[in-house]
Amino acid sequence: MENTAILREWFGRVDTEKTGSVTAPQLKRALAVGNLDFALTVVQQMIRSAFSVQFVFSIRGFDFTTPLNMPVDMTEGLGVTLPRATPLEVLLAPRLSSKPYEC
């Protein structure tokens, strides 16, 4: 069986509510089946880390510009999660042509 098919089958079993996403409690239960019993907070951190890595790899495939070709304002606002002082507005352009992605 191809790796993608195996992963889809596993995901389908873990996504017990059939929402198309896996929650931390669902992933915790799935890992416990394999004798990997982590605290819920650890599983939540695993999910955040995986999302961060996926996000980083995703953005590397694009060039970023702003609508007016101005520098991105990285000023932080006040708050627990450090919100942006000004909304982030960017335009994405793929770095590669679409040819490599065509089937």
Secondary structure as GFF3:
##gff-version 3
##sequence-region A 1 103
A	DSSP	alpha_helix	3	14	.	.	.	ID=ss1
A	DSSP	alpha_helix	24	33	.	.	.	ID=ss2
A	DSSP	alpha_helix	40	59	.	.	.	ID=ss3
A	DSSP	beta_strand	62	65	.	.	.	ID=ss4
A	DSSP	beta_strand	91	94	.	.	.	ID=ss5
A	DSSP	three_ten_helix	99	101	.	.	.	ID=ss6
###
